[in-house]
Amino acid sequence: MKRTLQTSTLSTLTAVLIITFAGCRPTGTGANREPVENANARKEAVVDTAAIEKELLDLERQWASAAVTHNADIVRRVEADDIIVTYIDGSTATKTDDVRDIETGALTADGWDLADTKVKVLDADAAVVTGRGIIKNGKYKGPDGRIQVLKPDYRFTDVWARRNGQWQAVASQTTPLLNPPPSPSPTAVLSPAPTAVGSPSPSPK
């Protein structure tokens, strides 16, 4: 009888221990990972690539128009305060330089269009725009008073970042087209101004 009681007690303790350990056992790796994966999927799903492309191309178009309409406010709005503009000869410019060139009329153009534009959306707050810039009768008046003719065709790369809900250009670089193809029908979008003959040119932004 005593032996039977001991056996029964042992069986009961064993069952309790099994239930206790089973309840304390962590859930499987897959179960833990599933909520994170679902959250990441939802986050990626909210990136509206088409809307970002449309907005950035519109901003590029406005940026280009600054040199034609002499509107420095566009430059102030589109360019980030810490933007880095790199010209064909390797020299650089700042937002302050671009605003001054538009306000003083140092940079002028009868037309400024874009072609072959492509937008690479990196995430909801970062993107890169590339394309070809085509300038009509672009000129730049240097500090020495000399008028320089801007090269009419170039390739550009603009880096955009969305800060506090607003897209701004944070970097811009141009490369000359030595043998440009025939000019296509204008698709008003543009980026950094190409270099002037013999010296770096300011950006219209």
Buried (B, 14 or more C-beta within 10 A) or exposed (E): EEEEEEEEEEEEEEEEEEEEEEEEEEEEEEEEEEEEEEEEEEEEEEEEEEEBBEBBBEBBBBBBBBBBBBBBEBBBBBBBEEBBBBBBEEEEBBBEBBBBBBBEEBBBBEBBBBBEBEBEBEEBBBBBBBBBBBBBEBBBBBEEEEEBBBBBBBBBBBBBBBEEEEBBBBBBBBEBBEEBEEEEEEBBBBBBBBBBEEBBBBBBB
